[in-house]
Amino acid sequence: MAMARLIRPLRRALISSSKSVSQKNPNPLNLESPISIVTTRSYISEMRKAAFEGNILRLIRREIQYKLELFTPKQPVLEYDSFIVDDRPGEQFITLKKKFGEKEEIKIEVTMFDGSIPVEKSDKGIPIGPDVEFHITLIVNISKGEGSGILEFVCSAWPDSIEIVNVLVRWKDNKPDQLYMGPEFKDLDDELQESLFNFLETRGIDDDLAIFVHEYMKNKDKTEFIRWMGTVRSFIEKK
């Protein structure tokens, strides 16, 4: 019993001392709280993100400046010959429209550069002019009013010439997978080929048009590239 009476006060003293130490130093191992760790990691992550996006913006601004030093965008023309030119910024094609005669309506869809071929070289292996010739596709639709159908020419525009690839007639109820595309143009009779070329030339679809669309697309290609970089820059800058 005497021993028990001695132990009880000692135990109370130890417990009281432990509480006192705990109150003075609630984290004796100096461990960071979970909230502090998450906050630190989030801050580091934001810093890395800002640095990464800042580098992207710096590279885009430098590229835009470089392109503008090499190329000054030209104001797009609104007309060519008797065609009205419809160019929508951000799109990969332009549309040319005109009326011919009393009934005909002509619409030409012109793609941006969609292919290229190597140029012919001289006997010494030196390229004659540019290294490649770029290709543009023209889809020429000619209609004669309601119910007439559409006479369609699929053409290739090279830097100084136009080639006909296919000729077909479309109707409103034609489904693309059921439409007969006709023979390849080069397989037609030579005289018929010449007559169809003359048919287009009479309507202003000729080698001069090929020269025009190539010059136009050189400007559009560079302009759209600069616009695209500006759009990407604006998106990244937005908070």
C-alpha positions as a Markdown table, in Angstrom:
| # | Residue | x | y | z |
|---|---|---|---|---|
| 1 | Met | 0.0 | 0.0 | 0.0 |
| 2 | Ala | 2.8 | 2.4 | 0.8 |
| 3 | Met | 4.4 | 1.7 | -2.5 |
| 4 | Ala | 1.1 | 2.4 | -4.3 |
| 5 | Arg | 0.9 | 5.7 | -2.6 |
| 6 | Leu | 4.4 | 6.7 | -3.8 |
| 7 | Ile | 3.7 | 5.6 | -7.4 |
| 8 | Arg | 0.5 | 7.5 | -7.9 |
| 9 | Pro | 1.9 | 11.0 | -7.4 |
| 10 | Leu | 4.9 | 10.1 | -9.6 |
| 11 | Arg | 2.6 | 9.0 | -12.4 |
| 12 | Arg | 0.6 | 12.2 | -12.2 |
| 13 | Ala | 3.7 | 14.3 | -12.4 |
| 14 | Leu | 4.9 | 12.4 | -15.5 |
| 15 | Ile | 1.5 | 12.8 | -17.3 |
| 16 | Ser | 1.5 | 16.5 | -16.4 |
| 17 | Ser | 5.0 | 17.0 | -17.7 |
| 18 | Ser | 4.2 | 15.2 | -21.0 |
| 19 | Lys | 1.1 | 17.4 | -21.6 |
| 20 | Ser | 3.2 | 20.5 | -21.0 |
| 21 | Val | 5.8 | 19.4 | -23.5 |
| 22 | Ser | 3.2 | 18.5 | -26.0 |
| 23 | Gln | 1.5 | 21.9 | -25.7 |
| 24 | Lys | 4.8 | 23.7 | -26.2 |
| 25 | Asn | 5.8 | 21.5 | -29.2 |
| 26 | Pro | 2.8 | 19.9 | -30.8 |
| 27 | Asn | 5.0 | 18.5 | -33.7 |
| 28 | Pro | 8.2 | 17.3 | -31.9 |
| 29 | Leu | 9.4 | 15.6 | -35.2 |
| 30 | Asn | 9.0 | 18.8 | -37.2 |
| 31 | Leu | 6.8 | 17.1 | -39.8 |
| 32 | Glu | 5.0 | 19.3 | -42.4 |
| 33 | Ser | 1.2 | 19.2 | -42.3 |
| 34 | Pro | -0.6 | 17.7 | -45.4 |
| 35 | Ile | -2.1 | 21.1 | -46.2 |
| 36 | Ser | 1.4 | 22.7 | -46.3 |
| 37 | Ile | 2.7 | 19.9 | -48.6 |
| 38 | Val | -0.2 | 20.3 | -51.0 |
| 39 | Thr | 0.2 | 24.1 | -51.1 |
| 40 | Thr | 3.9 | 23.8 | -51.8 |
| 41 | Arg | 3.4 | 21.2 | -54.6 |
| 42 | Ser | 0.7 | 23.4 | -56.2 |
| 43 | Tyr | 2.9 | 26.4 | -56.1 |
| 44 | Ile | 5.8 | 24.5 | -57.8 |
| 45 | Ser | 3.4 | 23.1 | -60.4 |
| 46 | Glu | 2.1 | 26.6 | -61.2 |
| 47 | Met | 5.6 | 27.9 | -61.5 |
| 48 | Arg | 6.6 | 25.2 | -63.9 |
| 49 | Lys | 3.4 | 25.7 | -66.0 |
| 50 | Ala | 4.0 | 29.5 | -66.2 |
| 51 | Ala | 7.7 | 28.9 | -67.2 |
| 52 | Phe | 6.6 | 26.4 | -69.9 |
| 53 | Glu | 3.9 | 28.6 | -71.3 |
| 54 | Gly | 6.2 | 31.6 | -71.2 |
| 55 | Asn | 8.7 | 29.7 | -73.3 |
| 56 | Ile | 6.0 | 28.7 | -75.9 |
| 57 | Leu | 4.8 | 32.4 | -76.1 |
| 58 | Arg | 8.4 | 33.6 | -76.6 |
| 59 | Leu | 9.0 | 31.1 | -79.4 |
| 60 | Ile | 5.7 | 32.0 | -81.1 |
| 61 | Arg | 6.4 | 35.8 | -80.9 |
| 62 | Arg | 9.8 | 35.2 | -82.4 |
| 63 | Glu | 8.5 | 33.1 | -85.2 |
| 64 | Ile | 5.8 | 35.7 | -86.0 |
| 65 | Gln | 8.4 | 38.5 | -86.1 |
| 66 | Tyr | 10.7 | 36.4 | -88.3 |
| 67 | Lys | 7.9 | 35.7 | -90.8 |
| 68 | Leu | 6.8 | 39.3 | -90.9 |
| 69 | Glu | 10.3 | 40.4 | -91.6 |
| 70 | Leu | 10.4 | 38.0 | -94.6 |
| 71 | Phe | 6.9 | 38.6 | -95.8 |
| 72 | Thr | 4.4 | 41.5 | -95.7 |
| 73 | Pro | 0.8 | 40.2 | -96.1 |
| 74 | Lys | -1.0 | 41.7 | -99.1 |
| 75 | Gln | -4.6 | 42.8 | -99.0 |
| 76 | Pro | -6.6 | 40.0 | -100.7 |
| 77 | Val | -8.1 | 41.1 | -104.0 |
| 78 | Leu | -11.9 | 41.0 | -104.3 |
| 79 | Glu | -12.1 | 40.4 | -108.0 |
| 80 | Tyr | -10.3 | 38.7 | -110.8 |
| 81 | Asp | -11.3 | 39.3 | -114.4 |
| 82 | Ser | -15.1 | 39.0 | -114.1 |
| 83 | Phe | -15.0 | 36.6 | -111.1 |
| 84 | Ile | -15.9 | 37.7 | -107.6 |
| 85 | Val | -13.4 | 36.3 | -105.0 |
| 86 | Asp | -14.8 | 35.1 | -101.7 |
| 87 | Asp | -12.0 | 34.5 | -99.2 |
| 88 | Arg | -12.9 | 33.6 | -95.6 |
| 89 | Pro | -10.1 | 34.0 | -93.1 |
| 90 | Gly | -9.1 | 30.8 | -91.4 |
| 91 | Glu | -10.4 | 28.5 | -94.2 |
| 92 | Gln | -8.3 | 26.4 | -96.6 |
| 93 | Phe | -10.0 | 27.4 | -99.8 |
| 94 | Ile | -11.5 | 30.4 | -101.7 |
| 95 | Thr | -14.5 | 30.6 | -104.0 |
| 96 | Leu | -14.7 | 32.4 | -107.3 |
| 97 | Lys | -18.2 | 33.2 | -108.8 |
| 98 | Lys | -19.5 | 34.8 | -112.0 |
| 99 | Lys | -22.4 | 34.8 | -114.4 |
| 100 | Phe | -21.9 | 33.8 | -118.0 |
| 101 | Gly | -24.4 | 34.6 | -120.6 |
| 102 | Glu | -28.1 | 34.8 | -119.7 |
| 103 | Lys | -28.4 | 31.6 | -117.6 |
| 104 | Glu | -25.1 | 30.2 | -116.6 |
| 105 | Glu | -23.7 | 30.5 | -113.1 |
| 106 | Ile | -20.1 | 29.5 | -112.5 |
| 107 | Lys | -18.6 | 28.7 | -109.1 |
| 108 | Ile | -15.0 | 27.5 | -108.6 |
| 109 | Glu | -13.8 | 26.1 | -105.3 |
| 110 | Val | -10.0 | 26.6 | -105.1 |
| 111 | Thr | -8.0 | 24.8 | -102.5 |
| 112 | Met | -4.7 | 26.0 | -100.9 |
| 113 | Phe | -1.6 | 24.1 | -102.1 |
| 114 | Asp | -2.4 | 20.4 | -101.8 |
| 115 | Gly | 0.5 | 18.7 | -103.5 |
| 116 | Ser | 3.8 | 19.2 | -105.4 |
| 117 | Ile | 6.1 | 17.6 | -107.9 |
| 118 | Pro | 9.9 | 18.0 | -108.4 |
| 119 | Val | 10.8 | 20.2 | -111.2 |
| 120 | Glu | 12.7 | 19.1 | -114.3 |
| 121 | Lys | 16.4 | 19.5 | -114.1 |
| 122 | Ser | 18.9 | 20.5 | -116.8 |
| 123 | Asp | 21.5 | 18.1 | -118.3 |
| 124 | Lys | 23.9 | 19.3 | -115.5 |
| 125 | Gly | 21.4 | 18.3 | -112.8 |
| 126 | Ile | 20.6 | 22.0 | -112.0 |
| 127 | Pro | 16.9 | 22.6 | -111.2 |
| 128 | Ile | 15.2 | 24.9 | -113.8 |
| 129 | Gly | 13.5 | 27.5 | -111.6 |
| 130 | Pro | 12.1 | 26.5 | -108.2 |
| 131 | Asp | 12.8 | 23.0 | -106.7 |
| 132 | Val | 9.2 | 22.0 | -106.8 |
| 133 | Glu | 5.9 | 22.9 | -108.6 |
| 134 | Phe | 2.9 | 23.2 | -106.3 |
| 135 | His | -0.5 | 21.9 | -107.1 |
| 136 | Ile | -3.9 | 23.4 | -106.5 |
| 137 | Thr | -7.3 | 21.6 | -107.0 |
| 138 | Leu | -10.1 | 23.5 | -108.8 |
| 139 | Ile | -13.7 | 22.2 | -108.6 |
| 140 | Val | -15.6 | 24.1 | -111.4 |
| 141 | Asn | -19.4 | 23.9 | -111.2 |
| 142 | Ile | -21.5 | 25.3 | -114.1 |
| 143 | Ser | -25.3 | 25.4 | -113.8 |
| 144 | Lys | -28.0 | 26.7 | -116.0 |
| 145 | Gly | -30.7 | 27.4 | -113.5 |
| 146 | Glu | -33.3 | 25.3 | -111.6 |
| 147 | Gly | -33.5 | 21.7 | -112.7 |
| 148 | Ser | -30.5 | 21.9 | -115.1 |
| 149 | Gly | -28.1 | 19.8 | -113.0 |
| 150 | Ile | -24.5 | 20.8 | -112.6 |
| 151 | Leu | -21.6 | 20.2 | -115.1 |
| 152 | Glu | -18.6 | 19.7 | -112.9 |
| 153 | Phe | -14.9 | 19.8 | -113.9 |
| 154 | Val | -12.3 | 18.6 | -111.6 |
| 155 | Cys | -9.1 | 20.4 | -112.5 |
| 156 | Ser | -5.4 | 20.6 | -111.6 |
| 157 | Ala | -3.9 | 24.1 | -111.5 |
| 158 | Trp | -0.1 | 24.2 | -111.9 |
| 159 | Pro | 1.9 | 27.4 | -111.7 |
| 160 | Asp | 1.2 | 28.3 | -115.3 |
| 161 | Ser | -1.4 | 25.9 | -116.7 |
| 162 | Ile | -4.6 | 24.1 | -116.0 |
| 163 | Glu | -5.3 | 20.4 | -116.6 |
| 164 | Ile | -8.8 | 18.7 | -116.6 |
| 165 | Val | -8.9 | 15.5 | -114.6 |
| 166 | Asn | -12.6 | 14.5 | -114.7 |
| 167 | Val | -15.9 | 15.8 | -116.1 |
| 168 | Leu | -19.2 | 14.7 | -114.6 |
| 169 | Val | -22.8 | 15.9 | -114.3 |
| 170 | Arg | -24.4 | 16.2 | -110.8 |
| 171 | Trp | -28.1 | 16.2 | -110.0 |
| 172 | Lys | -29.7 | 17.2 | -106.7 |
| 173 | Asp | -30.8 | 13.6 | -106.0 |
| 174 | Asn | -27.4 | 12.1 | -106.7 |
| 175 | Lys | -25.7 | 10.4 | -103.8 |
| 176 | Pro | -21.9 | 10.7 | -103.9 |
| 177 | Asp | -21.4 | 6.9 | -103.6 |
| 178 | Gln | -23.8 | 6.3 | -106.5 |
| 179 | Leu | -22.4 | 9.0 | -108.9 |
| 180 | Tyr | -20.7 | 7.8 | -112.0 |
| 181 | Met | -17.5 | 9.8 | -112.2 |
| 182 | Gly | -16.9 | 9.3 | -115.9 |
| 183 | Pro | -13.7 | 8.2 | -117.6 |
| 184 | Glu | -10.4 | 9.9 | -116.9 |
| 185 | Phe | -10.1 | 12.9 | -119.1 |
| 186 | Lys | -6.9 | 11.8 | -120.6 |
| 187 | Asp | -8.6 | 8.7 | -122.0 |
| 188 | Leu | -11.1 | 10.7 | -124.0 |
| 189 | Asp | -10.8 | 11.3 | -127.7 |
| 190 | Asp | -8.2 | 14.1 | -128.4 |
| 191 | Glu | -10.6 | 16.3 | -130.3 |
| 192 | Leu | -13.2 | 16.0 | -127.5 |
| 193 | Gln | -10.5 | 16.9 | -124.9 |
| 194 | Glu | -9.6 | 20.0 | -127.0 |
| 195 | Ser | -13.3 | 21.0 | -127.2 |
| 196 | Leu | -13.8 | 20.8 | -123.5 |
| 197 | Phe | -10.6 | 22.9 | -122.9 |
| 198 | Asn | -12.1 | 25.5 | -125.2 |
| 199 | Phe | -15.4 | 25.3 | -123.4 |
| 200 | Leu | -13.6 | 26.3 | -120.1 |
| 201 | Glu | -11.4 | 28.9 | -121.7 |
| 202 | Thr | -14.4 | 30.7 | -123.2 |
| 203 | Arg | -15.6 | 31.1 | -119.6 |
| 204 | Gly | -12.3 | 32.4 | -118.3 |
| 205 | Ile | -11.0 | 29.2 | -116.8 |
| 206 | Asp | -7.6 | 29.1 | -118.4 |
| 207 | Asp | -3.9 | 29.2 | -117.8 |
| 208 | Asp | -4.1 | 32.9 | -116.7 |
| 209 | Leu | -6.5 | 31.8 | -114.0 |
| 210 | Ala | -3.9 | 29.2 | -112.9 |
| 211 | Ile | -1.3 | 31.9 | -112.6 |
| 212 | Phe | -3.7 | 34.1 | -110.5 |
| 213 | Val | -4.7 | 31.4 | -108.0 |
| 214 | His | -1.1 | 30.4 | -107.5 |
| 215 | Glu | -0.1 | 34.0 | -106.7 |
| 216 | Tyr | -3.1 | 34.4 | -104.5 |
| 217 | Met | -2.4 | 31.2 | -102.6 |
| 218 | Lys | 1.2 | 32.1 | -102.0 |
| 219 | Asn | -0.1 | 35.1 | -100.1 |
| 220 | Lys | -2.9 | 33.2 | -98.3 |
| 221 | Asp | -0.6 | 30.4 | -97.3 |
| 222 | Lys | 1.7 | 32.8 | -95.4 |
| 223 | Thr | -1.1 | 34.9 | -94.1 |
| 224 | Glu | -3.0 | 32.0 | -92.7 |
| 225 | Phe | 0.2 | 30.6 | -91.0 |
| 226 | Ile | 0.8 | 34.0 | -89.2 |
| 227 | Arg | -2.9 | 34.1 | -88.3 |
| 228 | Trp | -2.8 | 30.6 | -86.9 |
| 229 | Met | 0.3 | 31.4 | -84.7 |
| 230 | Gly | -1.5 | 34.5 | -83.4 |
| 231 | Thr | -4.6 | 32.4 | -82.5 |
| 232 | Val | -2.5 | 29.9 | -80.6 |
| 233 | Arg | -0.7 | 32.7 | -78.8 |
| 234 | Ser | -4.0 | 34.3 | -77.8 |
| 235 | Phe | -5.3 | 31.0 | -76.4 |
| 236 | Ile | -2.2 | 30.4 | -74.3 |
| 237 | Glu | -2.2 | 34.0 | -73.0 |
| 238 | Lys | -5.8 | 33.8 | -71.9 |
| 239 | Lys | -6.1 | 33.3 | -68.2 |
